[in-house]
């Protein structure tokens, strides 16, 4: 039978016999556990030589002798020579020191498990009968996949220091939430969320995870930003892991910087997991390349509430960049008027992508001088991403670009999933 134990090797002497690649892998793992590693071998492979040059291991350049085992907490033998490995195993048994025999897993008094780690959780798989490395590795990979994808409840059950994790949830499609974001959610005691982003993932949270909705809609902010910061800090100070699930990327018009600052001012640990910004994802999902060779090579992202900057107007006017507007539906009339007054070409293509990446995604296209009327007629509503510039023209990626941009895709401009164009 085999008993699984978690060994604390920090600062403790571990003897590795052998200087080849197998020994090198064992040594690297032991160093990661902060063990004091001593290697006995006539010669070392390049990896071990480098570790010795850097002062990370002690090397005895000779054949192993029995006294080398004195004082060792653990022994690994990986010489590739059965007689030597068997002798090391016997010497270790005489000293009641656990020994791993890399050449014959059933010969030593200990086995090295196949491990996978997520945060501060280390999971090991080992056979209790005859060693079966392939099965062990297959099981390890299956477990690792579940952990990587955040499908295992990793919440702490004992008191711990609270912290905040800002997770960029992406544009809405749950498949565009990063694995790092999913793993953070698997550790969350409380999730502070809003109306944008992959809200469907909330249904996958473990029972007992508290959900705090601070959602904002255009012109209606039931929970002001300073209060959101207070909630994050207060929850973390209660010793909870707090995930702030935000749409898009926290640092692209997500006010993530303000939330990080609120945490740091209160000495609360905080980290940020980037997300896929809707500024880039929504146009891509709609088939609109923000840069396109021979058309445009730069992108300017702006917030519709703040209005035009001189740089954005210049780029739109001279066609040197694509302009992407977030939170701009309510300000569309003002934005279009000011752009035209500043000298932008009235025929500049504009595309409005509603509910980008979601089943209700719809693209409405028009010229700059007609976009307000067309959007009103189509009933365009937030959330939507506005793309201005040559790449917003319909048919840009069609093999025959000539007349494709002037062919209506649907006779019903308000039907979900259709393209509306002004001629």
URBELRA-V771695 format. One line per field, one symbol per residue. ss: DSSP state (@ for helix, = for strand, . for the rest). Layout:
BEGIN
ss = ???
END
This chain:
BEGIN
ss = ............=====...@@@@@@@@@@@@...=====.....@@@@@@@@....===.....@@@@....====....@@@@@@@@@@@@@...====........=...=====..=====.......@@@@@@@@@@@@@@@@..............======.=...@@@..@@@@@@@@...====.....@@@@@@.....====..==..==...@@@@@@@@@@@@@...======.=.......@@@@@@@@@@...=====....@@@@@@@@......=...=..=====@@@...@@@@@@@@@...=====.....@@@@@@@@@@.......======.......======...@@@@@@@@.....=====.@@@........@@@@..............==...
END
